[in-house]
Amino acid sequence: MAKAKPDQMVDEIDEIRERLADTVDALIDRTNPRNIARRGLYNLRSRFVDETGSPKLGTIVPLVGGTVAVVAGIIVIRRLVR
């Protein structure tokens, strides 16, 4: 194996440094609380609204139905306990 010339080694170190800096920047961006919240909001919104901005009724209707059922159940239980 031939020895690398000093200039080649410097170039390789610079490339490694650049890749490492890019990786660190990406990690900082991913762990930024504002970006985490933004991604979470986007994920939540994408469950209920499609790309055109129309509501996804296949997701909304069961959620609303389940919520109504839980509230009705709580009301019935409270009335039975009284």
Distance bins in CASP14 RR format, pairs under 12 A and 6 or more apart:
PFRMAT RR
TARGET T0000
AUTHOR 0000-0000-0000
RMODE 2
METHOD distances of the structure
MODEL  1
2 8 0 0 0 0 0 1 0 0 0 0 0
3 9 0 0 0 0 1 0 0 0 0 0 0
4 10 0 0 0 0 1 0 0 0 0 0 0
4 11 0 0 0 0 1 0 0 0 0 0 0
4 12 1 0 0 1 0 0 0 0 0 0 0
4 13 0 0 0 0 0 1 0 0 0 0 0
5 11 0 0 0 0 1 0 0 0 0 0 0
5 12 0 0 0 0 0 1 0 0 0 0 0
6 12 0 0 0 0 0 1 0 0 0 0 0
6 13 0 0 0 0 0 1 0 0 0 0 0
7 13 0 0 0 0 0 1 0 0 0 0 0
7 14 0 0 0 0 0 1 0 0 0 0 0
8 14 0 0 0 0 0 1 0 0 0 0 0
8 15 0 0 0 0 0 1 0 0 0 0 0
9 15 0 0 0 0 0 1 0 0 0 0 0
9 16 0 0 0 0 0 1 0 0 0 0 0
10 16 0 0 0 0 0 1 0 0 0 0 0
10 17 0 0 0 0 0 1 0 0 0 0 0
11 17 0 0 0 0 0 1 0 0 0 0 0
11 18 0 0 0 0 0 1 0 0 0 0 0
12 18 0 0 0 0 0 1 0 0 0 0 0
12 19 0 0 0 0 0 1 0 0 0 0 0
13 19 0 0 0 0 0 1 0 0 0 0 0
13 20 0 0 0 0 0 1 0 0 0 0 0
14 20 0 0 0 0 0 1 0 0 0 0 0
14 21 0 0 0 0 0 1 0 0 0 0 0
15 21 0 0 0 0 0 1 0 0 0 0 0
15 22 0 0 0 0 0 1 0 0 0 0 0
16 22 0 0 0 0 0 1 0 0 0 0 0
16 23 0 0 0 0 0 1 0 0 0 0 0
17 23 0 0 0 0 0 1 0 0 0 0 0
17 24 0 0 0 0 0 1 0 0 0 0 0
18 24 0 0 0 0 0 1 0 0 0 0 0
18 25 0 0 0 0 0 1 0 0 0 0 0
19 25 0 0 0 0 0 1 0 0 0 0 0
19 26 0 0 0 0 0 1 0 0 0 0 0
20 26 0 0 0 0 0 1 0 0 0 0 0
20 27 0 0 0 0 0 1 0 0 0 0 0
21 27 0 0 0 0 0 1 0 0 0 0 0
21 28 0 0 0 0 0 1 0 0 0 0 0
22 28 0 0 0 0 0 1 0 0 0 0 0
22 29 0 0 0 0 0 1 0 0 0 0 0
23 29 0 0 0 0 0 1 0 0 0 0 0
23 30 0 0 0 0 0 1 0 0 0 0 0
24 30 0 0 0 0 0 1 0 0 0 0 0
24 31 0 0 0 0 0 1 0 0 0 0 0
25 31 0 0 0 0 0 1 0 0 0 0 0
25 32 0 0 0 0 0 1 0 0 0 0 0
26 32 0 0 0 0 0 1 0 0 0 0 0
26 35 0 0 0 0 0 1 0 0 0 0 0
27 35 0 0 0 0 0 1 0 0 0 0 0
28 34 0 0 0 0 0 1 0 0 0 0 0
28 35 0 0 0 0 1 0 0 0 0 0 0
28 36 0 0 0 0 0 1 0 0 0 0 0
29 35 1 0 0 1 0 0 0 0 0 0 0
29 36 0 0 0 0 0 1 0 0 0 0 0
29 38 0 0 0 0 0 1 0 0 0 0 0
29 39 0 0 0 0 0 1 0 0 0 0 0
30 36 1 0 0 1 0 0 0 0 0 0 0
30 38 0 0 0 0 0 1 0 0 0 0 0
30 39 0 0 0 0 1 0 0 0 0 0 0
31 37 0 0 0 0 0 1 0 0 0 0 0
31 39 0 0 0 0 0 1 0 0 0 0 0
32 38 0 0 0 0 1 0 0 0 0 0 0
32 39 0 0 0 0 0 1 0 0 0 0 0
33 39 0 0 0 0 0 1 0 0 0 0 0
33 40 0 0 0 0 0 1 0 0 0 0 0
34 40 0 0 0 0 0 1 0 0 0 0 0
34 41 0 0 0 0 0 1 0 0 0 0 0
35 41 0 0 0 0 0 1 0 0 0 0 0
35 42 0 0 0 0 0 1 0 0 0 0 0
36 42 0 0 0 0 0 1 0 0 0 0 0
36 43 0 0 0 0 0 1 0 0 0 0 0
37 43 0 0 0 0 0 1 0 0 0 0 0
37 44 0 0 0 0 0 1 0 0 0 0 0
38 44 0 0 0 0 0 1 0 0 0 0 0
38 45 0 0 0 0 0 1 0 0 0 0 0
39 45 0 0 0 0 0 1 0 0 0 0 0
39 46 0 0 0 0 0 1 0 0 0 0 0
40 46 0 0 0 0 1 0 0 0 0 0 0
40 47 0 0 0 0 0 1 0 0 0 0 0
41 47 0 0 0 0 0 1 0 0 0 0 0
41 48 0 0 0 0 0 1 0 0 0 0 0
41 49 0 0 0 0 0 1 0 0 0 0 0
42 48 0 0 0 0 0 1 0 0 0 0 0
42 49 0 0 0 0 0 1 0 0 0 0 0
42 51 0 0 0 0 0 1 0 0 0 0 0
43 49 0 0 0 0 0 1 0 0 0 0 0
44 56 0 0 0 0 0 1 0 0 0 0 0
44 59 0 0 0 0 0 1 0 0 0 0 0
44 63 0 0 0 0 0 1 0 0 0 0 0
45 51 0 0 0 0 0 1 0 0 0 0 0
45 53 0 0 0 0 1 0 0 0 0 0 0
45 55 0 0 0 0 0 1 0 0 0 0 0
45 56 0 0 0 0 0 1 0 0 0 0 0
45 59 0 0 0 0 0 1 0 0 0 0 0
46 53 0 0 0 0 0 1 0 0 0 0 0
46 55 0 0 0 0 0 1 0 0 0 0 0
46 56 0 0 0 0 1 0 0 0 0 0 0
46 59 0 0 0 0 1 0 0 0 0 0 0
47 55 0 0 0 0 0 1 0 0 0 0 0
47 56 1 0 0 1 0 0 0 0 0 0 0
47 58 0 0 0 0 0 1 0 0 0 0 0
47 59 1 0 1 0 0 0 0 0 0 0 0
47 60 0 0 0 0 1 0 0 0 0 0 0
47 62 0 0 0 0 0 1 0 0 0 0 0
47 63 0 0 0 0 1 0 0 0 0 0 0
48 54 0 0 0 0 0 1 0 0 0 0 0
48 55 1 0 0 1 0 0 0 0 0 0 0
48 56 1 0 1 0 0 0 0 0 0 0 0
48 57 0 0 0 0 1 0 0 0 0 0 0
48 58 0 0 0 0 1 0 0 0 0 0 0
48 59 1 0 1 0 0 0 0 0 0 0 0
48 60 1 0 1 0 0 0 0 0 0 0 0
48 61 0 0 0 0 0 1 0 0 0 0 0
48 62 0 0 0 0 0 1 0 0 0 0 0
48 63 0 0 0 0 1 0 0 0 0 0 0
48 64 0 0 0 0 0 1 0 0 0 0 0
49 55 1 0 1 0 0 0 0 0 0 0 0
49 56 1 0 0 1 0 0 0 0 0 0 0
49 57 0 0 0 0 0 1 0 0 0 0 0
49 58 0 0 0 0 0 1 0 0 0 0 0
49 59 0 0 0 0 1 0 0 0 0 0 0
49 60 0 0 0 0 1 0 0 0 0 0 0
50 56 1 0 1 0 0 0 0 0 0 0 0
50 57 0 0 0 0 0 1 0 0 0 0 0
50 58 0 0 0 0 0 1 0 0 0 0 0
50 59 0 0 0 0 1 0 0 0 0 0 0
50 60 0 0 0 0 0 1 0 0 0 0 0
54 60 0 0 0 0 0 1 0 0 0 0 0
55 61 0 0 0 0 1 0 0 0 0 0 0
55 63 0 0 0 0 0 1 0 0 0 0 0
55 64 0 0 0 0 0 1 0 0 0 0 0
56 62 0 0 0 0 0 1 0 0 0 0 0
56 63 0 0 0 0 0 1 0 0 0 0 0
57 63 0 0 0 0 0 1 0 0 0 0 0
57 64 0 0 0 0 1 0 0 0 0 0 0
57 65 0 0 0 0 0 1 0 0 0 0 0
58 64 0 0 0 0 0 1 0 0 0 0 0
58 65 0 0 0 0 0 1 0 0 0 0 0
59 65 0 0 0 0 0 1 0 0 0 0 0
60 66 0 0 0 0 0 1 0 0 0 0 0
60 67 0 0 0 0 0 1 0 0 0 0 0
61 67 0 0 0 0 0 1 0 0 0 0 0
61 68 0 0 0 0 0 1 0 0 0 0 0
62 68 0 0 0 0 0 1 0 0 0 0 0
62 69 0 0 0 0 0 1 0 0 0 0 0
63 69 0 0 0 0 0 1 0 0 0 0 0
63 70 0 0 0 0 0 1 0 0 0 0 0
64 70 0 0 0 0 0 1 0 0 0 0 0
64 71 0 0 0 0 0 1 0 0 0 0 0
65 71 0 0 0 0 1 0 0 0 0 0 0
65 72 0 0 0 0 1 0 0 0 0 0 0
66 72 0 0 0 0 1 0 0 0 0 0 0
66 73 0 0 0 0 0 1 0 0 0 0 0
67 73 0 0 0 0 0 1 0 0 0 0 0
67 74 0 0 0 0 0 1 0 0 0 0 0
68 74 0 0 0 0 0 1 0 0 0 0 0
68 75 0 0 0 0 0 1 0 0 0 0 0
69 75 0 0 0 0 0 1 0 0 0 0 0
69 76 0 0 0 0 0 1 0 0 0 0 0
70 76 0 0 0 0 0 1 0 0 0 0 0
70 77 0 0 0 0 0 1 0 0 0 0 0
71 77 0 0 0 0 0 1 0 0 0 0 0
71 78 0 0 0 0 0 1 0 0 0 0 0
72 78 0 0 0 0 0 1 0 0 0 0 0
72 79 0 0 0 0 0 1 0 0 0 0 0
73 79 0 0 0 0 1 0 0 0 0 0 0
73 80 0 0 0 0 1 0 0 0 0 0 0
73 81 0 0 0 0 0 1 0 0 0 0 0
74 80 0 0 0 0 0 1 0 0 0 0 0
74 81 0 0 0 0 0 1 0 0 0 0 0
75 81 0 0 0 0 0 1 0 0 0 0 0
75 82 0 0 0 0 0 1 0 0 0 0 0
76 82 0 0 0 0 0 1 0 0 0 0 0
END
